Structure formats: C-alpha cells, structure tokens
Amino acid sequence: MFGIGMPELLVIFVIALLVVGPEKLPELARTLGRGLAEFRRTAHEVRQTLDEESREREAAPNSSFRPPASSVHKKNLEDA
C-alpha cells in the first residue's frame, strides 16, 4: 500500500494521535476514509470513461478525415 509498511503506519498513527487527540482520531479516520473512497471512485469513473471513448474511436471510422487541400486543388484543376 503506497510502499508504506507497518512501522511507518505506526509512526503516522502516533503522530496523528498526538496532533489530533484521542477524541477526534476516529472522526478524522472516518473523514479520511470517505475522502479516499470518493477519490478512488472518481478515478475509476474517469478511467472507465477514457476506456469507453478510446474503444469508440477505434471502432468508428474516421469521418473527420479530409484529403490535404493541395490534392483537392490539383484534382479540380485537372477536371477543368
């Protein structure tokens, strides 16, 4: 998990306990958990949207393709 082991988590917990206090620590943990869950959910939705758009672009023919303007002019001049 983010390259953080048990000793690092313990140090973070002790620092949070000293800074926030034992009364507010559960509330802080809930708030951080909800924020992390929302971040993960949003990241998943963005990833899904990008994947869907990528698949749609690969499946659909490129309708916006136009030949270069120089070849269009030459062809029109030859027809005239």
Contacts in CASP RR format, 6 or more apart in sequence:
PFRMAT RR
TARGET T0000
AUTHOR 0000-0000-0000
METHOD contacts of the structure
MODEL  1
MFGIGMPELLVIFVIALLVVGPEKLPELARTLGRGLAEFRRTAHEVRQTL
DEESREREAAPNSSFRPPASSVHKKNLEDA
4 12 0 8 1.000
16 25 0 8 1.000
16 28 0 8 1.000
17 25 0 8 1.000
20 28 0 8 1.000
END
